[in-house]
Amino acid sequence: MAEARKFVFVSPDYGSSITENGCCGSGCCDFEAVVLSGNAKDITNAVKQRYGALAERAGKRGLEASENKSSDKFYSEEELSLISDEIAGASTGVGNPVSFADIKPGETVLDLGSGGGIDCFVAAEKTGSLGRVIGVDMTPRMVSSARENAKKLSASNITFKRGHMEQIPQDETSVDLVISNNAIALSEWKHVTLSEMYRVLKPGGRFVISERVVIEALPENIQDSTHEWVEGVAGAADKERFLTMIETAGFVGVEVLEERADTGGDEEWRSSLATLTILANKPAG
Ligand SMILES: C[S@@+](CC[C@H](N)C(=O)[O-])C[C@H]1O[C@@H](n2cnc3c(N)ncnc32)[C@H](O)[C@@H]1O
């Protein structure tokens, strides 16, 4: 049997103050300095390195038709007309959660693991200037690139914050909708992330996330691979366990809106994976 990963986790203190444009103030730094240690720190650094490097070459990747970009697979021409090649080049999602989210003008939307911001830009078109979109990502280079993109596109209703989805730099009951696209699979503490999503949502709020899940056990060498963790594979949760975890966090009306085969590559073991788009609601009160 594969040796269990030895992550060390200390419950975060949610009482941190939040700065609008920077990281989450003391909370974000506490998370990295106090909460992360051992393998967790190594994995977090590997994820940051992987997505930091991707942000560096996003402009070039955006122009290459041969790259396996999620922008080419999951987004309409109309949606793509809202973003630049650089934003498309940073896209590494497994679905299009915004297309299922029925966003209304004026809503506040939070995107966890926002990367280059593709879903933030598409969502911001729907919230309009009366609403706002907040993207949270822990990789500094991704956040700075997303901020530059927002500036270039004069997207004044989007804010990108650096922070961890396990300690979201956002006040409680402050958002109508949480979205996420291929990011929760990278978190070792999915139950903490889900309870954070519950905390920041307003009563009656909802989440719509696109996530890779495991249908049948992956080969042990894939489960144990840091490379495959960073690619969002080894950390993917078992489908049924993940749906139960969502209910355990307090969400109701949990619904799989879409399920499709994994499109990340052509290895045989990919048939053990699926990608889901899931809707769940925070009870109204
Ligand atoms: C696979 S990329 C997806 C990016 C984007 N959602 C998209 O669709 O293109 C995952 C992103 O999640 C971020 N991420 C991973 N773990 C995170 C965590 N624990 N907290 C915040 N961001 C995280 C990474 O830095 C990366 O930018």
Ligand as a Chemical Component Dictionary entry (heavy atoms), coordinates in Angstrom:
data_LIG
# 
_chem_comp.id                   LIG 
_chem_comp.type                 NON-POLYMER 
_chem_comp.pdbx_formal_charge   0 
_chem_comp.three_letter_code    LIG 
# 
loop_
_chem_comp_atom.comp_id 
_chem_comp_atom.atom_id 
_chem_comp_atom.alt_atom_id 
_chem_comp_atom.type_symbol 
_chem_comp_atom.charge 
_chem_comp_atom.model_Cartn_x 
_chem_comp_atom.model_Cartn_y 
_chem_comp_atom.model_Cartn_z 
_chem_comp_atom.pdbx_ordinal 
LIG C1  C1  C 0  -4.827 24.603 -12.292 1  
LIG S1  S1  S 1  -4.684 26.307 -11.948 2  
LIG C2  C2  C 0  -6.295 26.908 -12.441 3  
LIG C3  C3  C 0  -6.331 28.395 -12.583 4  
LIG C4  C4  C 0  -7.676 28.968 -13.045 5  
LIG N1  N1  N 0  -8.740 28.626 -12.127 6  
LIG C5  C5  C 0  -8.026 28.549 -14.451 7  
LIG O1  O1  O 0  -9.104 28.003 -14.649 8  
LIG O2  O2  O -1 -7.224 28.782 -15.347 9  
LIG C6  C6  C 0  -4.813 26.316 -10.176 10 
LIG C7  C7  C 0  -4.502 27.645 -9.519  11 
LIG O3  O3  O 0  -4.806 27.483 -8.123  12 
LIG C8  C8  C 0  -3.801 28.105 -7.357  13 
LIG N2  N2  N 0  -3.778 27.413 -6.046  14 
LIG C9  C9  C 0  -3.405 26.134 -5.806  15 
LIG N3  N3  N 0  -3.552 25.832 -4.495  16 
LIG C10 C10 C 0  -4.029 26.963 -3.913  17 
LIG C11 C11 C 0  -4.394 27.287 -2.568  18 
LIG N4  N4  N 0  -4.277 26.396 -1.598  19 
LIG N5  N5  N 0  -4.862 28.534 -2.318  20 
LIG C12 C12 C 0  -4.960 29.448 -3.312  21 
LIG N6  N6  N 0  -4.616 29.203 -4.586  22 
LIG C13 C13 C 0  -4.172 27.970 -4.900  23 
LIG C14 C14 C 0  -2.524 27.942 -8.167  24 
LIG O4  O4  O 0  -1.586 28.924 -7.834  25 
LIG C15 C15 C 0  -3.041 28.072 -9.601  26 
LIG O5  O5  O 0  -2.957 29.393 -10.074 27 
# 
loop_
_chem_comp_bond.comp_id 
_chem_comp_bond.atom_id_1 
_chem_comp_bond.atom_id_2 
_chem_comp_bond.value_order 
_chem_comp_bond.pdbx_ordinal 
LIG C1  S1  SING 1  
LIG S1  C2  SING 2  
LIG S1  C6  SING 3  
LIG C2  C3  SING 4  
LIG C3  C4  SING 5  
LIG C4  N1  SING 6  
LIG C4  C5  SING 7  
LIG C5  O1  DOUB 8  
LIG C5  O2  SING 9  
LIG C6  C7  SING 10 
LIG C7  O3  SING 11 
LIG C7  C15 SING 12 
LIG O3  C8  SING 13 
LIG C8  N2  SING 14 
LIG C8  C14 SING 15 
LIG N2  C9  SING 16 
LIG N2  C13 SING 17 
LIG C9  N3  DOUB 18 
LIG N3  C10 SING 19 
LIG C10 C11 SING 20 
LIG C10 C13 DOUB 21 
LIG C11 N4  SING 22 
LIG C11 N5  DOUB 23 
LIG N5  C12 SING 24 
LIG C12 N6  DOUB 25 
LIG N6  C13 SING 26 
LIG C14 O4  SING 27 
LIG C14 C15 SING 28 
LIG C15 O5  SING 29 
# 
